[in-house]
Amino acid sequence: MSSESNLKPEKDWTEALDQQLPEIEQLAKTDLQAAIEKLLALEKQTRQSSDLKSTSRLLVLIVTLCKDAGEWKIMNENVQLLAKKHSQLKQAVTKMVQVVMGFLDDTPDVDTKLAVIEALRIVTEGKIFVEVERARVTRILSSIKKSQGDLAAATEILCELQVETFGSMERREKTEFILEQVGLCIEKGDWTQAAILSRKISTRFLKDKTVADLKLRYYEQQINLAKNDDKYLDACKHYWEVYDTEEVKEDPEKWKAVLKRLVYYVLLAPYDNEQSDLLHRISQLPKLQSVPMQNDLLLLFTKSELMRWKWIEETYSAELLDGDIFSAEGGKDLKAVTRWEDLRKRVIEHNVRVIAKYYTRISMDRLQILLDLSEDESENYLSKLVTQKTVYARIDRPARIVSFKEPRDSNDILNEWSGNMKGLLGLLERIDHLITREEMMAGIQGKAKSKR
C-alpha cells in the first residue's frame, strides 16, 4: 500500500473528473445505470493510469450514488465488481469498503444490512490490506446474529477471526475483539474454547491505566472461568488484580465487595505454600478492617488453633449465605452448595494440620472428638492430607493410634549427631579460652601484689 501511495500517476485525471462528474451525478437522478456505466469507463482509465486519488474518488461516487438512489442490490454488485478489477489499486478498494461500511446504519431493514455485510465479507476475504475492515464487519454480523437469538452462529462467525495476527489493528481494538470472543464462548458454554482464546491477551498490556476498563472485563471473564473449574486460588488471584485497579480503589462499595470475595476464595483454595502466602498477604491489608466479619474469619485460619465447624456455621452462616458465593438461591449459581461444603472441608483440614503440629501420637477416639467427625470421616480427611503430603501420619489400626512423628533415616541421625558434636566442641573451645583468660588475669594480679 505504501508503494501505491508513492507511485506517480501516468496521468492526472482530476481536472477531467471535475468537469464530467457534475453532469454524471445529475444523470444518476434519472438514469442510475447509465451514470454508472460512464463512471466505470472513467474508472478504467484512471486505474490504468495509476491515478489513486481519482480512482478512489470514482469508486466512492459509484457506491454513494447507488446508496442515495436506494439501490442496495446494485451497490453490492458494483462493490464486488470494482474490487475484482484487474490491477485494481488496493488503497482505492480500502477507501470504498470503508465508505460502504459507513452506509450500514442507513440500511432500511436487517435483510438489506445483511446483504451489504455479505458483499463486504466477500470483497475482503483473504486480503490483508482490508483485514481490519473485514474484522469490524464480521463483528457487526456477529452482533446481529446474537440479537436474533442465534448464539451459536454469532460465536462461530466472530471466533473465526485471528485478530492477534493483524498488524494494522491497534492493540486496544484487538483486545476488545478477543474479549468479545471469550464472552460469546462463555455465554455459549464452551469453556475450553474461552480459556484458549483468553490466553491471547497480554496481562502486561492490561497494566496500562488507560485500558482499565478492558482489565476489569478481562478479569471478570477469568473469574468466571476459574469458578467454572472450581479453581479457587486462581479466582482469588484474579480478584487481587481487580482490587489493585484504581477505578475499584476509588469506590468503597466496589473494593469492599472485591475484598470480601478475595477472602472467601483464598479460604476455599486447597492448602499449599502459595495459598498460605496469599492468605497472610491478604491478612495484612489495611482495608481488611472495613469488613470485620471477613477479617475475623480470615484470622481464624491464620492461627494455629482448632475451629469448630458448628460454631462457625452458627456465627457466620447468616452473612455468608446472604451473598452470591455460598447461596444458591434463585438457581443462579448451582455450585454455591459445593463451595459451602468445600469451606467445611477447609476448616476440617486446618484442624488436622493443627493437631499434627501439637501432637506426636493421638488416639483415634480423641481425634474424632477434636475434629467433630466420625471415625471413617476422620480417617478419610487424614488420609487425603497425607496423600497430598501436607502432613505426615501413620495409623496403627489394632491399637487405634495415629502417629504424626516422622521417622528419621540414618543420614538425618548422623547429621544431627555431627551437629551436636560440632556444638559440643565449640563449647569446649570457648570454655578453654575462658579458663586461659582467667589464669592469665590471676597471674597478672599475683605479680602486681608481689611488687607491692
Rosetta blueprint (number, residue, H / E / L):
1 M L
2 S H
3 S H
4 E H
5 S H
6 N H
7 L L
8 K L
9 P L
10 E L
11 K L
12 D L
13 W L
14 T H
15 E H
16 A H
17 L H
18 D H
19 Q H
20 Q H
21 L H
22 P H
23 E H
24 I H
25 E H
26 Q H
27 L H
28 A H
29 K L
30 T L
31 D L
32 L H
33 Q H
34 A H
35 A H
36 I H
37 E H
38 K H
39 L H
40 L H
41 A H
42 L H
43 E H
44 K H
45 Q H
46 T H
47 R H
48 Q H
49 S L
50 S L
51 D L
52 L H
53 K H
54 S H
55 T H
56 S H
57 R H
58 L H
59 L H
60 V H
61 L H
62 I H
63 V H
64 T H
65 L H
66 C H
67 K H
68 D H
69 A L
70 G L
71 E L
72 W H
73 K H
74 I H
75 M H
76 N H
77 E H
78 N H
79 V H
80 Q H
81 L H
82 L H
83 A H
84 K L
85 K L
86 H L
87 S L
88 Q L
89 L L
90 K H
91 Q H
92 A H
93 V H
94 T H
95 K H
96 M H
97 V H
98 Q H
99 V H
100 V H
101 M H
102 G H
103 F L
104 L H
105 D H
106 D H
107 T L
108 P L
109 D L
110 V H
111 D H
112 T H
113 K H
114 L H
115 A H
116 V H
117 I H
118 E H
119 A H
120 L H
121 R H
122 I H
123 V H
124 T H
125 E L
126 G L
127 K L
128 I H
129 F H
130 V H
131 E H
132 V H
133 E H
134 R H
135 A H
136 R H
137 V H
138 T H
139 R H
140 I H
141 L H
142 S H
143 S H
144 I H
145 K H
146 K H
147 S H
148 Q L
149 G L
150 D L
151 L H
152 A H
153 A H
154 A H
155 T H
156 E H
157 I H
158 L H
159 C H
160 E L
161 L L
162 Q L
163 V H
164 E H
165 T H
166 F L
167 G L
168 S L
169 M L
170 E L
171 R H
172 R H
173 E H
174 K H
175 T H
176 E H
177 F H
178 I H
179 L H
180 E H
181 Q H
182 V H
183 G H
184 L H
185 C H
186 I H
187 E H
188 K H
189 G L
190 D L
191 W H
192 T H
193 Q H
194 A H
195 A H
196 I H
197 L H
198 S H
199 R L
200 K L
201 I L
202 S L
203 T H
204 R H
205 F H
206 L H
207 K L
208 D L
209 K H
210 T H
211 V H
212 A H
213 D H
214 L H
215 K H
216 L H
217 R H
218 Y H
219 Y H
220 E H
221 Q H
222 Q H
223 I H
224 N H
225 L H
226 A H
227 K H
228 N H
229 D L
230 D L
231 K L
232 Y H
233 L H
234 D H
235 A H
236 C H
237 K H
238 H H
239 Y H
240 W H
241 E H
242 V H
243 Y H
244 D L
245 T L
246 E H
247 E H
248 V H
249 K H
250 E L
251 D L
252 P H
253 E H
254 K H
255 W H
256 K H
257 A H
258 V H
259 L H
260 K H
261 R H
262 L H
263 V H
264 Y H
265 Y H
266 V H
267 L H
268 L H
269 A L
270 P L
271 Y L
272 D L
273 N H
274 E H
275 Q H
276 S H
277 D H
278 L H
279 L H
280 H H
281 R H
282 I H
283 S H
284 Q L
285 L L
286 P H
287 K H
288 L H
289 Q H
290 S H
291 V L
292 P H
293 M H
294 Q H
295 N H
296 D H
297 L H
298 L H
299 L H
300 L H
301 F H
302 T H
303 K L
304 S L
305 E L
306 L L
307 M L
308 R L
309 W H
310 K H
311 W H
312 I H
313 E H
314 E H
315 T H
316 Y H
317 S H
318 A H
319 E H
320 L H
321 L L
322 D L
323 G L
324 D L
325 I L
326 F L
327 S L
328 A L
329 E H
330 G H
331 G H
332 K L
333 D L
334 L L
335 K L
336 A H
337 V H
338 T H
339 R H
340 W H
341 E H
342 D H
343 L H
344 R H
345 K H
346 R H
347 V H
348 I H
349 E H
350 H H
351 N H
352 V H
353 R H
354 V H
355 I H
356 A H
357 K H
358 Y H
359 Y L
360 T L
361 R E
362 I E
363 S E
364 M H
365 D H
366 R H
367 L H
368 Q H
369 I H
370 L H
371 L H
372 D L
373 L L
374 S L
375 E H
376 D H
377 E H
378 S H
379 E H
380 N H
381 Y H
382 L H
383 S H
384 K H
385 L H
386 V H
387 T H
388 Q L
389 K L
390 T L
391 V L
392 Y L
393 A L
394 R E
395 I E
396 D E
397 R L
398 P L
399 A L
400 R L
401 I E
402 V E
403 S E
404 F L
405 K L
406 E L
407 P L
408 R L
409 D L
410 S H
411 N H
412 D H
413 I H
414 L H
415 N H
416 E H
417 W H
418 S H
419 G H
420 N H
421 M H
422 K H
423 G H
424 L H
425 L H
426 G H
427 L H
428 L H
429 E H
430 R H
431 I H
432 D H
433 H H
434 L H
435 I H
436 T H
437 R H
438 E H
439 E H
440 M H
441 M H
442 A H
443 G H
444 I H
445 Q H
446 G H
447 K H
448 A H
449 K H
450 S H
451 K H
452 R L
